[in-house]
Amino acid sequence: MRDDAFRGPAAVTCVYFMLYLGFMILQLKTRGAAVDRARAQGTEVPAGKSFADSVANDPGARMGERTFLNTLEQMGVFLGALWMCAIFVSPPLATWLGGAAVL
């Protein structure tokens, strides 16, 4: 097999990690916005305590958290399947299928 045969699956892996880190930033921003909304409604949220009940029950914060954690939960399955397909079947097929899954 050529030396560059696995560049496609490696690129898909990098894009997946960038997506994962983007969702982590989204989670932090939605949690911060939830803290701001709770304080605007007069709810006492101690400084540095963004895990208060009023914040944890906020729909925006919950959406950001689930998006991030679902990506984390599926990471092992996705990357395992991507690389097993690349190694045992075809790197170009793994690249196309992985790219379609990420997008």
Salt bridges, closest charged atoms under 4 A:
ASP4 OD1 - ARG2 NE 2.93
ASP58 OD2 - ARG37 NH2 2.47
GLU65 OE1 - ARG31 NH2 2.67
GLU73 OE2 - ARG66 NH2 3.24
